[in-house]
Amino acid sequence: MDESPGIGAKLYCLWATLAIGLSIALAGFTAETVTRILVIVFLLGQIPLHSKLANVLPRLAPRTRFIALGTGLAAIVEGFHMISTPVFLSLRIERSMSITEGLMCYALDLLYTVPAYLVVLSVIWWFINRYRYPYWHYVITMGLGQALGDGGLLFFSSAPAMLVFLPYPMTNYHAINVMPFLAIREHLRDARSASAATYLAVPALIGTYFVCGAIIRIAGIAFGLDSS
């Protein structure tokens, strides 16, 4: 956003553009496609507004601000998924539903997902406050960790050829975690390491999603929202 991308970042952007275009062309106009398009538009809409958005909630401590901004963005992105893949398929918003029913489904979805995002963003904060992440390194590392953690690892391990489309789901998490990073990166500790440990964020996020997902599923079954 305010840093010129190097060759690696440019290649990633090109890969993402091709993967998104091809995915949409192959999938057609489905509910999942609409969701993805809304997320991408939301992400692109943050670019011209990034200087203003990065100054939201300036009085909060950096950690609280990062987690609050990320959770707010995650709640919006979660809303886009309500027509395709909410946390439980039983909460999916259908055309036949009234506005009240749709809002109730969305509220229930957030009841389960917001606590998980609080944990995920806390894990990301732990890494960025201890290790030095240049902008594009952060974008790709955290996007990869979240995409693989949120079901992507199981999906791609069963269909390795689909890895060509990996940047497509990663955009979902760019829309959540990039702006909070821009908002607080000038307030991070000076004594941060630039070691290869920065990449440990990927397995850490995968493990975090696994634990949170298991808890969510158990809770969903207990309250009759997940019948799988």
C-alpha positions in Angstrom: 0.0 0.0 0.0 2.7 2.5 0.9 5.7 0.3 0.1 6.9 -0.5 -3.4 6.7 -4.3 -4.1 9.8 -6.1 -5.0 10.0 -8.8 -7.7 8.7 -11.4 -5.4 5.7 -9.3 -4.4 5.0 -8.4 -8.0 5.1 -12.1 -9.0 2.7 -12.9 -6.1 0.3 -10.1 -7.3 0.4 -11.5 -10.8 -0.2 -15.0 -9.6 -3.1 -13.8 -7.5 -4.7 -12.0 -10.4 -4.4 -15.0 -12.7 -5.6 -17.4 -10.0 -8.6 -15.2 -9.2 -9.6 -14.6 -12.8 -9.3 -18.3 -13.7 -11.2 -19.4 -10.6 -14.1 -17.1 -11.3 -14.2 -18.1 -15.0 -14.2 -21.9 -14.1 -16.7 -21.6 -11.2 -19.2 -19.4 -12.8 -21.7 -17.2 -11.0 -22.2 -19.2 -7.8 -22.8 -18.1 -4.3 -19.2 -18.8 -3.5 -18.0 -16.7 -6.4 -20.2 -13.8 -5.2 -18.7 -14.1 -1.8 -15.1 -14.1 -3.1 -15.8 -11.1 -5.4 -17.3 -9.2 -2.4 -14.2 -9.9 -0.4 -11.9 -8.8 -3.1 -13.8 -5.6 -3.7 -13.7 -5.0 0.1 -9.9 -5.6 0.0 -9.4 -3.3 -2.9 -11.6 -0.7 -1.4 -9.2 -0.5 1.6 -6.3 0.6 -0.6 -7.4 4.2 -1.3 -8.7 4.6 2.3 -5.7 2.9 4.0 -4.3 6.2 5.5 -7.7 7.0 7.1 -8.5 3.4 8.2 -5.0 3.0 9.7 -5.8 5.9 12.1 -9.0 4.4 13.5 -9.1 3.9 17.3 -5.8 5.8 17.9 -6.2 6.0 21.7 -6.2 2.2 22.1 -3.0 0.4 23.0 -1.3 -1.1 19.9 -2.2 -4.7 20.8 -5.8 -3.9 21.6 -6.1 -1.8 18.5 -4.6 -4.4 16.2 -7.0 -7.1 17.5 -10.0 -4.8 17.5 -9.5 -3.6 14.0 -8.8 -7.1 12.7 -11.9 -8.5 14.5 -14.1 -5.8 13.0 -12.8 -6.5 9.5 -13.2 -10.2 10.1 -16.9 -9.7 11.1 -17.5 -7.9 7.8 -15.8 -10.6 5.8 -17.8 -13.2 7.7 -20.9 -11.4 6.6 -20.0 -12.0 2.9 -19.7 -15.7 3.6 -23.2 -16.0 5.0 -24.6 -16.7 1.6 -22.1 -19.4 0.8 -20.0 -20.9 3.6 -20.9 -19.6 7.1 -19.4 -21.3 10.1 -22.2 -23.9 10.0 -24.2 -24.6 6.8 -27.4 -24.5 8.8 -26.8 -20.8 9.2 -26.5 -20.1 5.5 -28.7 -17.2 4.5 -31.2 -18.2 1.8 -33.4 -16.0 -0.4 -36.5 -17.3 1.3 -35.4 -16.0 4.7 -36.7 -12.7 6.1 -34.3 -10.0 7.1 -34.8 -10.9 10.8 -33.9 -14.5 10.1 -30.9 -13.5 8.2 -29.6 -11.2 10.9 -30.2 -13.9 13.5 -28.1 -16.4 11.4 -25.4 -13.7 11.1 -25.4 -13.0 14.8 -25.1 -16.7 15.6 -22.2 -17.0 13.2 -20.4 -14.2 14.9 -21.0 -15.7 18.3 -18.9 -18.6 17.2 -16.3 -17.0 14.9 -15.5 -13.7 16.7 -13.8 -15.5 19.7 -11.8 -17.6 17.3 -10.6 -14.4 15.5 -9.6 -12.9 18.8 -7.4 -15.8 19.4 -6.0 -15.9 15.8 -5.2 -12.2 15.8 -3.6 -12.5 19.3 -1.3 -15.2 17.8 -0.4 -12.9 14.9 0.3 -10.0 17.3 2.6 -12.3 19.3 4.7 -12.8 16.2 4.8 -9.3 14.8 5.7 -7.8 18.2 8.7 -10.2 18.5 9.9 -10.5 14.9 10.5 -8.0 12.2 8.1 -8.4 9.3 8.6 -6.2 6.2 5.2 -5.3 4.7 5.1 -7.9 1.9 6.6 -10.6 4.1 3.8 -10.0 6.5 1.1 -10.0 3.8 2.2 -13.3 2.3 3.2 -15.1 5.5 0.1 -14.3 7.5 -2.2 -14.8 4.5 -0.7 -18.2 3.9 -0.9 -19.3 7.5 -4.6 -18.3 7.8 -5.6 -19.7 4.5 -3.9 -23.1 5.2 -5.2 -23.1 8.8 -8.8 -22.3 7.9 -9.4 -25.6 6.1 -6.9 -25.0 3.3 -4.3 -27.5 4.5 -6.8 -30.4 4.3 -8.2 -29.2 1.0 -4.9 -28.8 -0.8 -3.4 -32.0 0.6 -6.3 -33.9 -0.9 -6.0 -31.9 -4.2 -2.4 -30.7 -4.6 -3.1 -29.5 -8.2 -5.4 -26.9 -6.7 -2.4 -25.1 -5.1 -2.2 -23.1 -8.3 -5.2 -21.2 -7.0 -3.7 -20.7 -3.5 -3.7 -16.8 -3.6 -7.5 -16.9 -4.2 -8.4 -17.9 -0.6 -5.5 -15.9 0.7 -7.2 -12.7 -0.3 -9.9 -13.5 2.3 -7.3 -13.0 5.0 -5.5 -10.0 3.4 -8.8 -8.2 3.8 -8.7 -8.9 7.5 -5.1 -8.6 8.7 -3.3 -6.1 6.4 -5.0 -2.9 7.6 -4.5 -3.6 11.3 -0.8 -4.2 10.6 -0.5 -0.8 8.9 -2.2 0.8 11.8 0.2 -0.4 14.5 3.5 -1.3 12.8 5.1 2.0 13.8 4.2 1.2 17.5 5.8 -2.2 17.6 8.9 -2.9 19.8 12.2 -1.7 18.4 14.0 -4.8 19.6 12.4 -7.3 17.2 14.3 -10.1 15.6 14.6 -10.6 11.8 15.4 -14.3 12.1 13.9 -17.1 10.1 11.5 -17.7 13.1 9.2 -15.3 11.3 8.0 -18.2 9.2 6.9 -20.1 12.3 3.8 -18.0 12.2 2.5 -20.3 9.4 2.5 -23.6 11.5 1.4 -21.6 14.6 -1.6 -20.2 12.7 -2.5 -23.7 11.3 -2.4 -25.1 14.8 -4.5 -22.3 16.2 -7.2 -22.7 13.6 -7.2 -26.5 14.2 -7.8 -26.0 17.9 -10.4 -23.2 17.5 -12.1 -25.2 14.7 -12.4 -28.3 16.9 -13.9 -26.2 19.7 -16.3 -24.5 17.4 -17.4 -27.8 15.9 -18.0 -29.4 19.4 -20.0 -26.4 20.5 -22.0 -26.4 17.2 -22.9 -30.1 17.7 -23.8 -29.5 21.3 -26.3 -26.7 20.3 -27.6 -28.5 17.2 -26.1 -26.2 14.6 -23.6 -28.7 13.2 -25.1 -32.1 12.2 -21.9 -33.4 10.5 
